[in-house]
Amino acid sequence: MLFFRKKDKEAPSNEKKAAKSMPRTKKVQFLPTKLSELTAQLNSDIYALTALEPVNYYADKSSYFQCTFFYQEDYSEVYFVVEQFDNDFPRGSTPYYKGDYELMKKVVMKFGQRI
């Protein structure tokens, strides 16, 4: 009889717990680059997210980054995660980051939306 060892899942970070408890979400898509490079840029400066180029999800579904913002109604707390999708299947993601209202406002403004 074979016994399989369970994989130890990492405990969710404080940012992930807080993000999942937020009442609102907003999703935007970007042109993909290398996920490891994006993670390194975000670790040094979260405003590197504003350097990504927006993409029309309906025009290019083959590969894209999807940034999901989790936030309170009054934007007092904002968290985000960037996931890589290939043919609408998730292929990887960055860790969860704590952002702020200004970051979210700049990113959403690239898509012609005001908050």
Secondary structure, 3 states (H helix, E strand, C coil): CCCCCCCCCCCCCHHHHHHHCCCEEEEEEECCCCHHHHHHHHHHCHHHHHHCCECCCCCCCCEEEEEEEEECCCCCCEEEEEEEEECCEEEEECCCEEECHHHHHHHHHCCCCCC
